[in-house]
Structures are given as C-alpha cells and as structure tokens.
Amino acid sequence: MNWLDARDIKYETLDVIGDKEAFDEMVELSGQTLAPVIDVDGKILADFGPEQLETFWNKISETK
C-alpha cells in the first residue's frame, strides 16, 4: 500500500481475514490463500513485496 500511495495510485482494499466473501474471491483470483493479491484489469499478482509490485506495475503499464 505504501508503494501505491507514494505513486498516488488509487486502489480498493478488502479485508480477506474478516470477510469470507473477500477471502474466497482472493483464492479464486490467485489460486492461493496468501495475501496480498492485486488485480489490475484481470492481471493478478499474489503474495508479493514492493520489488515484485514495481516490476508487475511497469510490465502492465507497457501494455496500456
């Protein structure tokens, strides 16, 4: 979230611990039970840190 905030990128957070539907959606999207998971226009990145997020974001930005 800090990485996204620093770049003024808007996002929605879901409580996958307190909301079973959000948890189920995360598992359906990512195929795993580990957070975080990000979905950008159907492209999924799961269980990542800031370095992986930056690489992912740069890659999807190239295709836009």
JOVENGI-V982343 format. One record per helix or strand of 3 or more residues. SS is the DSSP state (@ for helix, = for strand). FROM is the first residue (numbers start at 1). TO is the last residue. If there is no record, write none. Layout:
{{SS;FROM;TO} {SS;FROM;TO}}
//
This chain:
{{@;2;6} {@;20;30} {=;37;40} {=;43;46} {@;50;62}}
//
